[in-house]
């Protein structure tokens, strides 16, 4: 897989508008279609950050759980950050 194959959003550039979420959702679906676990970790992380910024913590936890699972499966460097996020929400120990 090359960088050109990834339609992934870096976590620090998570969208904050509704239409940005639609693009993020489309990118997630594309990564699922490609079986791109590392891309999914990044995208779910971005979705979780977006939801947390909006104060939607249940949605943030949902997306971060997915980010954490895909990060663990692929050895992605976001695994530790995702784990800390879930601990801070009381969703992980």
ChimeraX attribute file (.defattr): number of C-alpha atoms within 10 A of each C-alpha:
attribute: neighborCount
match mode: 1-to-1
recipient: residues
	/A:1	7
	/A:2	5
	/A:3	8
	/A:4	7
	/A:5	12
	/A:6	16
	/A:7	18
	/A:8	22
	/A:9	21
	/A:10	12
	/A:11	18
	/A:12	10
	/A:13	10
	/A:14	22
	/A:15	19
	/A:16	15
	/A:17	10
	/A:18	9
	/A:19	10
	/A:20	14
	/A:21	17
	/A:22	12
	/A:23	14
	/A:24	21
	/A:25	15
	/A:26	13
	/A:27	19
	/A:28	23
	/A:29	13
	/A:30	18
	/A:31	21
	/A:32	13
	/A:33	9
	/A:34	13
	/A:35	11
	/A:36	19
	/A:37	20
	/A:38	21
	/A:39	28
	/A:40	28
	/A:41	33
	/A:42	27
	/A:43	27
	/A:44	30
	/A:45	32
	/A:46	27
	/A:47	29
	/A:48	28
	/A:49	26
	/A:50	25
	/A:51	23
	/A:52	16
	/A:53	13
	/A:54	13
	/A:55	11
	/A:56	13
	/A:57	16
	/A:58	14
	/A:59	17
	/A:60	24
	/A:61	25
	/A:62	16
	/A:63	22
	/A:64	29
	/A:65	22
	/A:66	19
	/A:67	30
	/A:68	26
	/A:69	19
	/A:70	23
	/A:71	26
	/A:72	19
	/A:73	13
	/A:74	16
	/A:75	13
	/A:76	18
	/A:77	13
	/A:78	18
	/A:79	22
	/A:80	13
	/A:81	15
	/A:82	25
	/A:83	21
	/A:84	15
	/A:85	21
	/A:86	19
	/A:87	13
	/A:88	11
	/A:89	14
	/A:90	10
	/A:91	14
	/A:92	12
	/A:93	9
